[in-house]
Amino acid sequence: MLLLSFVILGSSLLQAQTLGLTNKAFDESYDASGKPFAKNPNSNIEGIEVLNQNWGRGDVKLTRNKSYENAELQFNIVTQQLFFKKEGTIFAFGDNVLSFTINYDINGKAKSEYFKNNYPAINKQTNASFYQVINEGKKIDLLKFLSKKKEERYEYNQPFKLVYTDESEWYYFDKTNAQISSIKNSIIDLQKKYPNNWDTVTAGFQPKNKKHLSEEEMLHLFQMLDK
């Protein structure tokens, strides 16, 4: 999908349907002249491409020192695009988005998440890919990359269908060396990345499961490592 310019900045607009339960959020989108964009190639896949079914609110930082505050936001994880909604119409940002905070509700629980790009390319990610920043430290950023996996589902006497399932991978960014590395949320893997003074730096850290640290435990551990 083409990125069109931000209405408040005086450029073209992207217009689309309201997000639904199935993956049809941007099937019928039009540019400012009324010309339709191509159909979404993933429209036959069940599930949602976005961060959460509910729209959230947050602040956005753009290139050229521009920002947008208290916007109604939605993040498409599959296309890595951020959209905002104004008076029921969906728009795309014309200037490149550098970071954004999104606050939304899921199952009655309030969540606040911070996303940022411009990290070095690694695996399938480019420097335009957005990472959820779990901890932005002085020396180390703890990151999580969210993605959607197409999974085949089968039912008796029914053709198989494709369904989106949520995936995530852990990374950390060494600010001193400007280097990003893939990690696992296990003590064994992390200790290999930080062999020096591990016992001293992590003294008192007692996770419930050393092979699978929770997000809260990862946050606490990297706050210790960042000192």
C-alpha positions as CSV (number, residue, x, y, z in Angstrom):
1,M,0.0,0.0,0.0
2,L,1.3,3.4,-0.9
3,L,2.1,5.8,1.8
4,L,0.3,9.1,1.3
5,S,0.9,12.4,3.0
6,F,-0.3,13.6,6.3
7,V,-3.4,15.7,6.1
8,I,-2.4,18.1,8.8
9,L,0.9,18.8,6.9
10,G,-1.2,19.7,3.9
11,S,-0.7,16.7,1.6
12,S,-2.7,13.8,0.1
13,L,-4.7,11.4,2.3
14,L,-5.2,7.7,2.6
15,Q,-8.8,6.6,3.2
16,A,-9.9,3.1,4.3
17,Q,-12.6,1.1,6.0
18,T,-12.8,0.7,9.7
19,L,-10.9,-2.3,11.0
20,G,-13.0,-5.5,11.3
21,L,-12.6,-8.8,13.0
22,T,-11.3,-10.4,9.8
23,N,-8.3,-9.2,7.8
24,K,-10.2,-6.7,5.6
25,A,-8.9,-3.4,7.1
26,F,-7.6,-2.0,3.9
27,D,-9.3,-3.9,1.2
28,E,-11.2,-0.9,-0.2
29,S,-8.8,2.1,0.0
30,Y,-8.7,5.1,-2.2
31,D,-6.4,8.0,-2.8
32,A,-7.4,11.7,-2.9
33,S,-8.5,11.4,-6.6
34,G,-10.8,8.4,-5.8
35,K,-8.6,5.9,-7.5
36,P,-8.6,2.5,-5.7
37,F,-5.5,0.9,-4.5
38,A,-4.8,-2.8,-5.3
39,K,-6.7,-5.3,-3.2
40,N,-5.0,-6.6,-0.1
41,P,-3.3,-9.9,-1.1
42,N,-3.8,-11.3,2.4
43,S,-7.6,-10.7,2.5
44,N,-8.3,-14.5,2.6
45,I,-6.5,-14.9,5.8
46,E,-8.4,-15.0,9.1
47,G,-7.3,-12.9,12.1
48,I,-6.0,-9.4,12.3
49,E,-2.8,-7.9,11.0
50,V,-2.8,-5.1,13.6
51,L,-1.4,-4.8,17.1
52,N,-4.8,-5.1,18.7
53,Q,-8.4,-5.0,17.6
54,N,-9.0,-1.9,19.6
55,W,-7.6,1.4,18.4
56,G,-5.4,3.2,20.9
57,R,-4.2,6.7,21.5
58,G,-0.6,8.0,21.7
59,D,2.1,10.3,20.5
60,V,4.1,10.0,17.3
61,K,7.6,11.4,16.4
62,L,8.2,12.0,12.7
63,T,11.2,13.1,10.6
64,R,12.0,16.8,10.2
65,N,11.3,17.4,13.9
66,K,7.6,16.9,13.5
67,S,5.3,15.3,16.0
68,Y,1.7,14.4,16.5
69,E,0.1,14.2,20.0
70,N,-2.8,12.3,21.4
71,A,-3.6,10.7,18.0
72,E,-6.0,7.7,17.6
73,L,-3.6,5.1,16.3
74,Q,-3.4,1.6,14.9
75,F,-0.2,-0.3,14.0
76,N,-0.2,-2.9,11.2
77,I,2.4,-5.5,12.2
78,V,2.4,-7.3,8.9
79,T,3.1,-4.2,6.7
80,Q,5.0,-2.3,9.5
81,Q,2.8,0.8,8.9
82,L,1.3,3.2,11.5
83,F,-2.1,4.7,10.8
84,F,-4.3,7.3,12.5
85,K,-8.0,7.9,12.5
86,K,-9.7,11.3,12.3
87,E,-13.5,11.6,12.3
88,G,-13.9,8.0,11.3
89,T,-11.5,8.1,8.4
90,I,-8.1,6.3,8.4
91,F,-5.0,8.2,7.3
92,A,-1.3,7.3,6.8
93,F,1.6,9.5,7.8
94,G,3.4,11.1,4.9
95,D,6.7,11.8,6.8
96,N,8.6,8.8,8.1
97,V,7.6,7.7,11.6
98,L,10.6,7.4,13.9
99,S,8.8,6.2,17.1
100,F,5.4,6.1,18.7
101,T,3.7,5.3,22.0
102,I,0.3,3.6,21.8
103,N,-2.1,3.2,24.7
104,Y,-5.0,0.7,24.3
105,D,-7.3,-1.6,26.2
106,I,-7.3,-5.4,26.0
107,N,-9.7,-7.5,27.9
108,G,-10.4,-4.6,30.3
109,K,-6.7,-4.1,31.0
110,A,-4.9,-0.9,30.0
111,K,-1.6,-1.3,28.1
112,S,1.0,1.2,27.0
113,E,3.7,0.2,24.5
114,Y,6.5,2.1,22.9
115,F,7.8,1.3,19.4
116,K,10.9,2.6,17.6
117,N,12.9,2.0,14.4
118,N,16.2,3.1,13.0
119,Y,18.1,0.1,14.5
120,P,20.7,-1.7,12.3
121,A,19.3,-4.4,9.9
122,I,19.3,-7.9,11.2
123,N,17.6,-11.1,9.9
124,K,14.6,-10.0,7.9
125,Q,14.4,-6.6,9.6
126,T,15.6,-3.4,8.0
127,N,16.4,-0.1,9.7
128,A,12.7,0.9,9.0
129,S,11.4,-2.0,11.1
130,F,9.7,-1.2,14.3
131,Y,10.7,-2.8,17.6
132,Q,8.8,-2.7,20.8
133,V,11.2,-1.1,23.3
134,I,10.9,-3.0,26.6
135,N,13.7,-1.0,28.2
136,E,15.5,2.0,26.8
137,G,18.7,2.1,28.8
138,K,21.9,4.1,29.0
139,K,24.0,1.4,27.3
140,I,21.5,-1.2,26.2
141,D,18.1,-1.2,24.7
142,L,16.0,-4.4,25.3
143,L,13.8,-4.9,22.2
144,K,11.0,-7.3,21.1
145,F,10.2,-7.7,17.4
146,L,6.5,-8.6,16.8
147,S,5.3,-10.5,13.7
148,K,2.4,-12.4,12.4
149,K,2.7,-16.0,11.2
150,K,0.4,-17.6,8.7
151,E,-0.8,-20.9,10.1
152,E,-2.8,-23.6,8.4
153,R,-6.0,-24.7,10.3
154,Y,-8.0,-27.8,9.5
155,E,-11.6,-28.7,10.4
156,Y,-13.3,-32.0,9.6
157,N,-14.9,-32.0,6.1
158,Q,-13.8,-28.4,5.6
159,P,-11.0,-27.0,3.4
160,F,-8.0,-25.7,5.3
161,K,-7.8,-22.0,6.1
162,L,-4.9,-19.7,6.9
163,V,-5.0,-17.9,10.2
164,Y,-2.6,-15.2,11.6
165,T,-0.9,-16.1,14.9
166,D,1.3,-13.8,17.0
167,E,5.1,-14.3,17.0
168,S,7.8,-12.4,18.8
169,E,11.6,-12.4,19.0
170,W,14.0,-10.8,21.5
171,Y,16.9,-8.5,20.6
172,Y,19.2,-6.1,22.4
173,F,21.0,-3.1,21.0
174,D,24.5,-2.2,22.3
175,K,24.6,1.6,22.1
176,T,28.3,1.8,22.6
177,N,29.1,-0.4,19.6
178,A,25.9,0.4,17.6
179,Q,25.3,-3.3,17.3
180,I,22.0,-5.3,17.5
181,S,22.0,-8.9,18.5
182,S,19.3,-11.6,18.6
183,I,18.8,-13.3,22.0
184,K,16.6,-15.8,23.7
185,N,14.8,-15.3,27.0
186,S,16.9,-17.9,28.8
187,I,19.6,-17.5,31.4
188,I,22.0,-19.9,29.5
189,D,21.8,-17.8,26.3
190,L,22.0,-14.5,28.0
191,Q,25.0,-15.5,30.1
192,K,26.9,-16.3,26.9
193,K,26.3,-12.8,25.7
194,Y,27.4,-11.3,29.0
195,P,30.2,-13.6,30.3
196,N,32.1,-11.0,32.3
197,N,31.0,-10.3,35.9
198,W,27.7,-12.1,35.4
199,D,27.3,-13.3,39.0
200,T,28.3,-9.9,40.4
201,V,26.0,-7.8,38.1
202,T,23.0,-10.1,38.4
203,A,23.3,-10.8,42.1
204,G,19.9,-11.5,43.7
205,F,18.2,-12.2,40.4
206,Q,16.1,-15.3,40.9
207,P,13.7,-16.1,38.0
208,K,10.9,-18.6,38.3
209,N,12.1,-20.5,35.2
210,K,15.7,-20.0,34.0
211,K,14.9,-21.5,30.6
212,H,12.0,-19.1,29.9
213,L,12.1,-15.7,31.5
214,S,8.9,-13.6,31.5
215,E,8.8,-10.1,30.0
216,E,8.9,-8.6,33.5
217,E,12.0,-10.7,34.4
218,M,13.7,-9.7,31.2
219,L,13.0,-6.1,32.0
220,H,14.4,-6.4,35.5
221,L,17.5,-8.3,34.3
222,F,18.4,-5.8,31.6
223,Q,17.9,-2.9,34.0
224,M,20.6,-4.6,36.2
225,L,22.8,-5.2,33.1
226,D,22.5,-1.6,32.1
227,K,24.0,-0.2,35.3
